[in-house]
Amino acid sequence: MPPELTVLALAGLLQAVQLALYAVPANRELGPDYTAGPRDAPPPRALSPRAGRLQRAVANHFEGLILFTLAVVVVTLGAKASGFTAACAWVYLAARILYLPAYVMGLTPWRSVVWGVGFVATLAMIVAGLI
């Protein structure tokens, strides 16, 4: 399997871990009646700052994962995979792993710097797939 696809699979597992890390405190704070229900009404109370950050980190990774998946598809199906694109993929994954604690701990501006590194690595993969 090309390294880019391996990293994509690992990024998917990271997303599952992030979902679990968010789901546990959300269930504790909002109660299983709300979290297991249809959520037609607003939550009974606001999430704690930590749980709110975990929720936003999950959403942020979904957004980044869409673009990263596109990058992997472009370089893999376009037969443009290289050492450079593999390195970009690993940089993306490392950035996403570092992003979670940076976001949860509120490390400003480092959270944004880490996000930017992953974003640039993703864009570099897309560009590499086009040339």
Secondary structure as a PSIPRED ss2 file (coil, helix, strand):
# PSIPRED VFORMAT (PSIPRED V4.0)

   1 M C   1.000  0.000  0.000
   2 P C   1.000  0.000  0.000
   3 P H   0.000  1.000  0.000
   4 E H   0.000  1.000  0.000
   5 L H   0.000  1.000  0.000
   6 T H   0.000  1.000  0.000
   7 V H   0.000  1.000  0.000
   8 L H   0.000  1.000  0.000
   9 A H   0.000  1.000  0.000
  10 L H   0.000  1.000  0.000
  11 A H   0.000  1.000  0.000
  12 G H   0.000  1.000  0.000
  13 L H   0.000  1.000  0.000
  14 L H   0.000  1.000  0.000
  15 Q H   0.000  1.000  0.000
  16 A H   0.000  1.000  0.000
  17 V H   0.000  1.000  0.000
  18 Q H   0.000  1.000  0.000
  19 L H   0.000  1.000  0.000
  20 A H   0.000  1.000  0.000
  21 L H   0.000  1.000  0.000
  22 Y H   0.000  1.000  0.000
  23 A H   0.000  1.000  0.000
  24 V H   0.000  1.000  0.000
  25 P H   0.000  1.000  0.000
  26 A H   0.000  1.000  0.000
  27 N H   0.000  1.000  0.000
  28 R H   0.000  1.000  0.000
  29 E H   0.000  1.000  0.000
  30 L H   0.000  1.000  0.000
  31 G C   1.000  0.000  0.000
  32 P H   0.000  1.000  0.000
  33 D H   0.000  1.000  0.000
  34 Y H   0.000  1.000  0.000
  35 T H   0.000  1.000  0.000
  36 A C   1.000  0.000  0.000
  37 G C   1.000  0.000  0.000
  38 P C   1.000  0.000  0.000
  39 R C   1.000  0.000  0.000
  40 D C   1.000  0.000  0.000
  41 A C   1.000  0.000  0.000
  42 P C   1.000  0.000  0.000
  43 P C   1.000  0.000  0.000
  44 P C   1.000  0.000  0.000
  45 R C   1.000  0.000  0.000
  46 A C   1.000  0.000  0.000
  47 L C   1.000  0.000  0.000
  48 S C   1.000  0.000  0.000
  49 P H   0.000  1.000  0.000
  50 R H   0.000  1.000  0.000
  51 A H   0.000  1.000  0.000
  52 G H   0.000  1.000  0.000
  53 R H   0.000  1.000  0.000
  54 L H   0.000  1.000  0.000
  55 Q H   0.000  1.000  0.000
  56 R H   0.000  1.000  0.000
  57 A H   0.000  1.000  0.000
  58 V H   0.000  1.000  0.000
  59 A H   0.000  1.000  0.000
  60 N H   0.000  1.000  0.000
  61 H H   0.000  1.000  0.000
  62 F H   0.000  1.000  0.000
  63 E H   0.000  1.000  0.000
  64 G H   0.000  1.000  0.000
  65 L H   0.000  1.000  0.000
  66 I H   0.000  1.000  0.000
  67 L H   0.000  1.000  0.000
  68 F H   0.000  1.000  0.000
  69 T H   0.000  1.000  0.000
  70 L H   0.000  1.000  0.000
  71 A H   0.000  1.000  0.000
  72 V H   0.000  1.000  0.000
  73 V H   0.000  1.000  0.000
  74 V H   0.000  1.000  0.000
  75 V H   0.000  1.000  0.000
  76 T H   0.000  1.000  0.000
  77 L H   0.000  1.000  0.000
  78 G C   1.000  0.000  0.000
  79 A C   1.000  0.000  0.000
  80 K C   1.000  0.000  0.000
  81 A C   1.000  0.000  0.000
  82 S C   1.000  0.000  0.000
  83 G H   0.000  1.000  0.000
  84 F H   0.000  1.000  0.000
  85 T H   0.000  1.000  0.000
  86 A H   0.000  1.000  0.000
  87 A H   0.000  1.000  0.000
  88 C H   0.000  1.000  0.000
  89 A H   0.000  1.000  0.000
  90 W H   0.000  1.000  0.000
  91 V H   0.000  1.000  0.000
  92 Y H   0.000  1.000  0.000
  93 L H   0.000  1.000  0.000
  94 A H   0.000  1.000  0.000
  95 A H   0.000  1.000  0.000
  96 R H   0.000  1.000  0.000
  97 I H   0.000  1.000  0.000
  98 L H   0.000  1.000  0.000
  99 Y H   0.000  1.000  0.000
 100 L H   0.000  1.000  0.000
 101 P H   0.000  1.000  0.000
 102 A H   0.000  1.000  0.000
 103 Y H   0.000  1.000  0.000
 104 V H   0.000  1.000  0.000
 105 M C   1.000  0.000  0.000
 106 G C   1.000  0.000  0.000
 107 L C   1.000  0.000  0.000
 108 T C   1.000  0.000  0.000
 109 P C   1.000  0.000  0.000
 110 W H   0.000  1.000  0.000
 111 R H   0.000  1.000  0.000
 112 S H   0.000  1.000  0.000
 113 V H   0.000  1.000  0.000
 114 V H   0.000  1.000  0.000
 115 W H   0.000  1.000  0.000
 116 G H   0.000  1.000  0.000
 117 V H   0.000  1.000  0.000
 118 G H   0.000  1.000  0.000
 119 F H   0.000  1.000  0.000
 120 V H   0.000  1.000  0.000
 121 A H   0.000  1.000  0.000
 122 T H   0.000  1.000  0.000
 123 L H   0.000  1.000  0.000
 124 A H   0.000  1.000  0.000
 125 M H   0.000  1.000  0.000
 126 I H   0.000  1.000  0.000
 127 V H   0.000  1.000  0.000
 128 A H   0.000  1.000  0.000
 129 G H   0.000  1.000  0.000
 130 L H   0.000  1.000  0.000
 131 I C   1.000  0.000  0.000
